[in-house]
């Protein structure tokens, strides 16, 4: 029985990136390039997926946590050598093998499938993914015969004048009969200036044997873009961002200015949500339906319910339930849980705090390591004093309590149900339910105080 296999090349250091971070780990729309490729491969349920690693192997392995066979390429001796390193995994298998580059983050599962389907329908031993390039400078040209079969691939520097006029180019993605691939790899030589074993040489070897070589031309050149430097990285980022934004708009999300709206590849957004310019949705964030995300907002790995309104605020690794409003200029730090119909106003900071249904923390307040009940009013300038210099302590504010402006709640402390804390109080002891706590010194006026200094 024939199978389908994928080999992803991810061993190169990427010196042109001029970075301490290995090339395939550079993010595009919040996700490492190689992870984009792996995600698309996994949509097609290959029998085996091998990732060829070399430079930064451990970091790549940490990034890709799915069921993958990692193959070490101890020396980077070319793409042909990289694939040959997977010989122990695949050489004995019957079926189709697709070879992808880990620095092509825009490739899609649909294109990979069409490439394989074309390959198998033509009974080919090798199939090249090609594209039409308006400016093919630098690309290898695909030379076809009278019947449309691929005769050869000519590198730009080796092409004749007539061949340079050809706009169909080799993208560097291939499909092979698996057994034929590894048989041909045994014949690939490194007789070139770099002393490397090149995968495209397999095409020539198979052609010389009279085997069928076909090609599938994708409609999207950008989808095949390889990222070798920071310029290409920015181009891939822009292309991916446009793809993501267009998809969400087609799903019923209003994006007022797509050019200034940044949505990660792992985010999810509900219908009739509106994203204003200069908003950033990072990580696996989930935003419900009918939300309004205004300019200057950053949402990172957070979950927002339905009808949430966020204005110029930062929400990280937290949950905001239906109907709540955040900001402007609020900071919801990791571990916070904001209940339904809560008002978190301007210049409020929450950290590991839960806020119950209908409560209000309106302005200029810090609530950290706290449990706030329902229908609580936390006044302006309130601070939960949670840190004693060594340890963090918890503040509990029960349902219906009222905490007056300018109060300090020295944790650990509990404010009981429907209790009142007078403005300007420093609370060091628990406040019983329905009690009024006043913890401030009496006002003293010194008459004629100014005159005595004259």
C-alpha positions as CSV (number, residue, x, y, z in Angstrom):
1,X,0.0,0.0,0.0
2,X,1.4,3.4,-1.0
3,X,1.8,6.1,1.6
4,X,2.4,9.8,1.7
5,X,5.4,11.3,3.4
6,X,6.7,14.8,4.1
7,X,10.3,16.0,4.5
8,X,10.8,19.5,5.9
9,X,14.2,21.1,5.5
10,X,15.1,23.1,8.6
11,X,18.8,22.6,9.3
12,X,20.3,25.8,7.9
13,X,21.6,28.6,10.2
14,X,20.5,31.4,7.9
15,X,23.6,33.6,8.0
16,X,21.9,36.3,5.9
17,X,19.4,36.9,8.7
18,X,22.4,38.2,10.8
19,X,20.7,36.9,13.9
20,X,21.4,34.7,17.0
21,X,18.0,33.1,16.3
22,X,18.0,30.3,13.8
23,X,16.4,31.2,10.5
24,X,13.3,28.9,10.6
25,X,12.5,30.1,14.1
26,X,12.0,33.7,13.1
27,X,8.3,34.4,13.6
28,X,5.8,35.5,11.0
29,X,2.6,36.8,12.5
30,X,3.6,35.5,15.8
31,X,4.6,31.9,14.8
32,X,8.0,30.5,13.8
33,X,8.3,30.0,10.1
34,X,8.8,26.3,10.3
35,X,5.8,25.9,12.5
36,X,3.6,27.4,9.8
37,X,4.9,24.8,7.4
38,X,4.3,22.0,9.8
39,X,0.8,23.2,10.6
40,X,-0.1,23.0,6.9
41,X,1.5,19.5,6.5
42,X,-0.5,18.2,9.5
43,X,-3.8,19.2,7.8
44,X,-3.1,16.6,5.2
45,X,-2.4,13.7,7.6
46,X,0.8,12.3,6.1
47,X,1.9,8.9,7.2
48,X,5.3,10.2,8.3
49,X,6.6,13.8,8.7
50,X,10.4,14.2,9.0
51,X,12.0,17.5,10.0
52,X,15.6,17.8,9.1
53,X,17.4,19.7,11.8
54,X,21.0,20.9,12.2
55,X,21.8,24.4,13.5
56,X,19.6,25.1,16.6
57,X,18.2,21.5,16.6
58,X,17.2,21.6,20.2
59,X,15.4,24.9,19.9
60,X,13.5,23.7,16.8
61,X,12.5,20.5,18.6
62,X,11.1,22.5,21.5
63,X,9.1,24.6,19.1
64,X,7.6,21.7,17.2
65,X,5.8,19.6,19.8
66,X,3.6,17.6,17.5
67,X,4.3,14.0,16.4
68,X,7.3,14.5,14.2
69,X,10.3,12.5,13.3
70,X,13.4,14.6,13.8
71,X,16.4,13.8,11.6
72,X,19.8,15.3,12.4
73,X,22.0,16.7,9.5
74,X,25.3,16.9,11.3
75,X,26.9,18.9,8.4
76,X,25.0,21.2,6.1
77,X,26.1,19.7,2.8
78,X,23.2,20.8,0.6
79,X,19.5,20.0,0.2
80,X,20.2,16.7,-1.4
81,X,22.3,15.6,1.5
82,X,19.6,16.8,3.9
83,X,16.9,14.6,2.4
84,X,19.3,11.7,2.2
85,X,19.7,12.0,6.0
86,X,16.1,10.7,6.2
87,X,17.0,7.6,4.3
88,X,16.8,5.3,7.3
89,X,13.1,6.5,7.9
90,X,11.8,6.5,4.3
91,X,14.0,4.7,1.8
92,X,12.1,1.4,2.1
93,X,8.6,3.0,1.9
94,X,6.4,2.9,-1.2
95,X,4.5,6.1,-2.0
96,X,4.8,9.8,-2.5
97,X,7.2,12.1,-0.7
98,X,6.9,15.9,-0.7
99,X,10.0,18.0,0.2
100,X,9.3,21.4,1.7
101,X,11.5,24.2,3.0
102,X,11.1,25.3,6.6
103,X,11.6,28.9,5.5
104,X,8.5,29.1,3.3
105,X,5.8,30.1,5.8
106,X,3.2,31.0,3.3
107,X,2.8,27.6,1.7
108,X,-0.7,26.2,2.1
109,X,-2.1,22.7,2.5
110,X,-4.2,23.2,-0.6
111,X,-1.2,23.8,-2.7
112,X,0.7,20.9,-1.3
113,X,-2.3,18.6,-2.0
114,X,-2.6,19.8,-5.6
115,X,1.1,19.2,-6.1
116,X,0.8,15.6,-4.9
117,X,-2.5,15.0,-6.7
118,X,-0.9,16.2,-10.0
119,X,2.2,14.1,-9.4
120,X,0.2,10.9,-8.8
121,X,-2.3,11.6,-11.6
122,X,0.6,12.0,-14.1
123,X,2.3,8.8,-12.9
124,X,5.5,11.0,-12.5
125,X,8.6,10.1,-10.6
126,X,9.2,13.7,-9.7
127,X,6.9,16.8,-9.8
128,X,8.1,20.4,-9.4
129,X,6.1,23.1,-7.8
130,X,6.4,26.1,-10.1
131,X,5.0,29.6,-10.3
132,X,4.8,32.5,-12.7
133,X,7.2,35.3,-11.8
134,X,6.7,38.8,-13.3
135,X,10.4,39.3,-12.6
136,X,12.1,35.9,-12.6
137,X,15.6,37.2,-12.0
138,X,17.5,34.8,-9.8
139,X,15.1,31.9,-10.1
140,X,15.8,28.6,-11.8
141,X,13.7,28.4,-15.1
142,X,11.5,25.4,-15.8
143,X,12.0,24.2,-19.4
144,X,9.1,22.2,-20.7
145,X,8.8,19.9,-23.7
146,X,6.1,19.9,-26.4
147,X,3.8,17.8,-24.3
148,X,4.1,20.0,-21.3
149,X,6.5,17.7,-19.5
150,X,9.5,19.1,-17.6
151,X,12.7,18.7,-19.6
152,X,15.0,20.4,-17.2
153,X,15.5,23.1,-14.7
154,X,18.1,25.7,-15.6
155,X,19.6,28.0,-13.0
156,X,19.5,31.7,-13.8
157,X,23.3,32.0,-14.2
158,X,23.4,29.1,-16.6
159,X,20.3,30.1,-18.7
160,X,20.5,31.1,-22.4
161,X,18.9,34.3,-23.7
162,X,15.8,32.3,-24.7
163,X,15.6,30.5,-21.4
164,X,15.9,33.8,-19.5
165,X,12.8,34.9,-21.1
166,X,10.8,32.1,-19.5
167,X,8.7,33.3,-16.6
168,X,7.8,29.9,-15.1
169,X,10.2,29.4,-12.2
170,X,11.2,26.6,-9.8
171,X,10.0,27.3,-6.2
172,X,12.2,24.7,-4.5
173,X,9.3,22.5,-3.4
174,X,9.1,19.0,-4.9
175,X,7.2,15.8,-5.0
176,X,8.8,12.4,-5.7
177,X,8.1,8.8,-6.0
178,X,9.8,7.9,-2.7
179,X,11.8,4.9,-3.9
180,X,13.0,6.7,-7.0
181,X,14.0,9.7,-4.9
182,X,16.4,7.7,-2.7
183,X,17.8,5.7,-5.6
184,X,18.6,8.9,-7.4
185,X,20.0,10.6,-4.3
186,X,22.7,7.9,-4.3
187,X,23.9,9.2,-7.7
188,X,23.9,12.9,-6.8
189,X,27.5,14.3,-6.9
190,X,28.9,17.3,-5.2
191,X,31.0,18.5,-8.1
192,X,30.2,22.2,-7.8
193,X,31.7,25.3,-6.4
194,X,30.1,24.8,-3.0
195,X,30.9,21.1,-2.8
196,X,27.3,20.4,-1.9
197,X,24.7,17.8,-2.9
198,X,21.7,19.5,-4.5
199,X,18.2,18.1,-4.5
200,X,17.4,19.5,-8.0
201,X,20.0,17.3,-9.4
202,X,17.6,14.4,-8.8
203,X,15.4,15.8,-11.5
204,X,18.1,15.6,-14.1
205,X,19.1,12.1,-13.0
206,X,15.5,10.8,-13.3
207,X,15.1,12.6,-16.6
208,X,18.2,10.9,-18.0
209,X,16.6,7.6,-17.1
210,X,13.6,8.4,-19.2
211,X,11.3,8.9,-16.2
212,X,8.3,11.2,-16.3
213,X,8.9,14.6,-14.7
214,X,5.9,16.9,-14.3
215,X,5.1,20.2,-12.8
216,X,2.2,21.9,-11.0
217,X,2.1,25.7,-11.4
218,X,0.5,27.5,-8.4
219,X,-1.3,30.8,-9.0
220,X,0.4,32.4,-6.1
221,X,4.1,33.3,-6.3
222,X,4.0,34.8,-2.8
223,X,2.9,31.5,-1.3
224,X,6.3,30.0,-2.4
225,X,8.4,32.8,-1.0
226,X,11.5,31.7,0.8
227,X,12.8,33.9,3.6
228,X,16.5,34.4,3.6
229,X,17.0,37.8,5.1
230,X,15.1,40.5,7.1
231,X,13.7,42.1,4.0
232,X,12.1,38.9,2.9
233,X,10.9,38.3,6.5
234,X,9.0,41.6,6.4
235,X,7.5,40.8,3.0
236,X,6.4,37.4,4.3
237,X,4.9,39.1,7.4
238,X,3.0,41.5,5.2
239,X,1.7,38.8,3.0
240,X,0.6,36.6,5.9
241,X,-1.0,39.5,7.6
242,X,-3.0,40.3,4.5
243,X,-4.1,36.7,4.2
244,X,-5.2,36.4,7.8
245,X,-7.0,39.7,7.8
246,X,-8.8,39.0,4.5
247,X,-9.9,35.6,5.9
248,X,-11.4,37.1,9.0
249,X,-13.2,39.8,7.0
250,X,-14.7,37.1,4.9
251,X,-15.8,35.4,8.1
252,X,-17.8,38.5,9.2
253,X,-15.2,40.5,11.2
254,X,-15.0,44.3,10.5
255,X,-11.4,45.4,10.2
256,X,-11.4,49.2,9.6
257,X,-7.8,49.5,8.4
258,X,-6.2,46.1,7.6
259,X,-2.8,47.7,7.0
260,X,-2.5,48.6,10.6
261,X,-4.2,45.6,12.2
262,X,-2.1,42.7,13.4
263,X,-3.7,39.3,14.0
264,X,-1.7,36.2,14.9
265,X,-2.1,33.0,12.9
266,X,-3.5,31.3,16.0
267,X,-6.2,33.9,17.0
268,X,-9.9,33.3,16.7
269,X,-12.5,36.2,16.2
270,X,-16.3,36.0,16.3
271,X,-18.7,37.6,13.8
272,X,-19.6,41.2,13.9
273,X,-16.6,42.1,16.0
274,X,-15.0,45.4,15.0
275,X,-11.3,46.0,15.0
276,X,-10.1,49.6,14.9
277,X,-6.8,50.7,13.4
278,X,-3.6,50.0,15.3
279,X,-4.8,47.0,17.2
280,X,-2.8,43.9,17.8
281,X,-4.1,40.4,18.5
282,X,-1.3,38.1,19.6
283,X,-1.0,34.3,20.3
284,X,-4.0,32.0,20.6
285,X,-6.4,34.7,21.6
286,X,-10.1,34.1,21.4
287,X,-12.4,37.1,20.8
288,X,-16.2,36.5,20.8
289,X,-18.9,38.0,18.7
290,X,-20.0,41.6,18.8
291,X,-16.9,42.9,20.4
292,X,-15.4,46.3,19.8
293,X,-11.6,46.6,20.0
294,X,-10.5,50.2,19.7
295,X,-7.2,51.7,18.6
296,X,-4.1,51.2,20.6
297,X,-5.3,47.8,22.1
298,X,-3.1,44.8,22.5
299,X,-4.6,41.4,23.3
300,X,-2.1,38.6,23.9
301,X,-3.2,35.0,24.5
302,X,-6.4,36.2,26.2
303,X,-10.1,35.2,25.9
304,X,-12.8,37.7,25.5
305,X,-16.5,36.8,25.6
306,X,-19.3,38.3,23.6
307,X,-20.0,42.0,23.4
308,X,-16.7,43.1,25.2
309,X,-15.6,46.6,24.6
310,X,-11.8,47.4,24.9
311,X,-10.4,50.8,24.5
312,X,-6.6,51.5,24.2
313,X,-5.7,48.8,26.7
314,X,-3.5,45.7,27.2
315,X,-4.9,42.3,28.1
316,X,-2.5,39.4,28.6
317,X,-3.2,35.7,29.4
318,X,-6.5,36.6,31.0
319,X,-10.2,36.1,30.6
320,X,-12.9,38.9,30.1
321,X,-16.5,37.7,30.2
322,X,-19.5,38.8,28.2
323,X,-20.5,42.5,28.2
324,X,-17.6,43.9,30.1
325,X,-15.7,47.0,29.2
326,X,-12.0,47.7,29.6
327,X,-10.1,51.0,29.4
328,X,-9.0,53.3,28.2
329,X,-5.5,52.7,29.3
330,X,-6.1,49.7,31.5
331,X,-3.6,46.9,31.9
332,X,-5.0,43.4,32.5
333,X,-2.0,41.3,33.5
334,X,-1.7,37.5,33.4
335,X,-3.9,35.4,35.5
336,X,-6.9,37.8,35.8
337,X,-10.5,36.8,35.4
338,X,-13.0,39.6,34.7
339,X,-16.6,38.5,35.1
340,X,-19.7,39.6,33.1
341,X,-20.7,43.2,32.8
342,X,-17.7,44.5,34.7
343,X,-16.4,48.0,34.2
344,X,-12.6,48.3,34.4
345,X,-11.8,51.9,33.7
346,X,-8.9,54.2,32.8
347,X,-5.5,53.6,34.3
348,X,-6.5,50.5,36.2
349,X,-4.1,47.6,36.6
350,X,-5.2,44.0,37.4
351,X,-2.8,41.2,38.2
352,X,-4.0,37.7,39.2
353,X,-7.3,39.2,40.1
354,X,-10.8,37.9,39.7
355,X,-13.6,40.5,39.4
356,X,-17.2,39.3,39.9
357,X,-20.3,40.1,37.8
358,X,-21.3,43.7,37.7
359,X,-18.5,45.1,39.7
360,X,-16.7,48.4,38.9
361,X,-13.1,49.3,39.1
362,X,-13.3,52.6,37.4
363,X,-10.0,54.5,37.5
364,X,-6.5,54.9,38.9
365,X,-6.5,51.7,40.8
366,X,-4.3,48.6,41.4
367,X,-5.9,45.3,42.2
368,X,-3.4,42.5,42.5
369,X,-3.7,39.0,44.0
370,X,-7.3,39.7,44.8
371,X,-10.7,38.1,44.7
372,X,-13.4,40.7,44.2
373,X,-17.0,39.6,44.4
374,X,-20.1,40.7,42.5
375,X,-21.6,44.2,42.5
376,X,-18.5,45.6,44.2
377,X,-17.5,49.3,43.8
378,X,-13.8,49.9,44.0
379,X,-13.1,53.7,44.1
380,X,-10.5,55.8,42.5
381,X,-6.9,55.3,43.7
382,X,-7.5,52.1,45.7
383,X,-4.5,49.9,46.1
384,X,-4.5,46.2,47.2
385,X,-1.1,46.2,49.0
386,X,-0.2,42.6,48.1
387,X,3.6,42.5,48.6
388,X,5.4,42.7,51.9
389,X,8.9,42.7,50.4
390,X,9.2,38.9,50.4
391,X,5.8,37.4,49.8
392,X,2.5,38.1,48.0
393,X,-0.7,38.1,49.9
394,X,-4.4,37.9,48.9
395,X,-7.1,40.5,49.3
396,X,-10.8,39.3,49.4
397,X,-13.6,41.7,48.8
398,X,-17.0,40.1,49.2
399,X,-20.2,40.8,47.2
400,X,-21.8,44.2,47.3
401,X,-18.9,45.9,49.2
402,X,-18.0,49.5,48.7
403,X,-14.3,50.6,48.9
404,X,-13.9,54.4,49.0
405,X,-11.4,56.3,47.0
406,X,-7.7,56.5,48.1
407,X,-7.9,53.5,50.3
408,X,-5.1,51.0,50.9
409,X,-6.0,47.4,51.6
410,X,-3.1,45.8,53.4
411,X,-3.1,42.1,52.5
412,X,-3.9,39.5,53.7
413,X,-7.3,41.1,54.5
414,X,-11.0,40.5,53.8
415,X,-13.8,43.0,53.3
416,X,-17.1,41.4,54.1
417,X,-20.4,41.4,52.2
418,X,-21.9,44.9,51.7
419,X,-19.3,46.4,54.0
420,X,-18.1,50.0,53.5
421,X,-14.6,51.3,53.6
422,X,-14.4,55.0,54.1
423,X,-12.3,57.0,51.6
424,X,-8.7,57.5,52.5
425,X,-8.6,54.5,54.9
426,X,-5.7,52.2,55.4
427,X,-7.2,48.8,56.2
428,X,-5.1,46.3,58.1
429,X,-7.8,44.1,59.7
430,X,-10.8,42.3,58.2
431,X,-14.0,44.3,57.9
432,X,-17.2,42.5,59.0
433,X,-20.2,42.2,56.6
434,X,-22.3,45.4,56.5
435,X,-19.9,47.3,58.7
436,X,-18.3,50.7,58.0
437,X,-14.6,50.9,58.5
438,X,-12.8,54.2,58.9
439,X,-9.0,53.9,59.3
440,X,-7.5,57.4,59.1
441,X,-6.4,59.9,61.7
442,X,-8.6,62.8,62.6
443,X,-8.2,66.1,60.8
444,X,-6.4,68.7,62.8
445,X,-6.4,72.4,61.6
446,X,-3.6,74.6,63.0
447,X,-5.0,78.2,63.1
448,X,-2.6,81.0,62.1
449,X,0.1,78.4,61.1
450,X,1.4,80.5,58.3
451,X,1.5,83.8,60.2
452,X,3.8,82.5,62.9
453,X,6.6,82.1,60.4
454,X,6.4,85.7,59.2
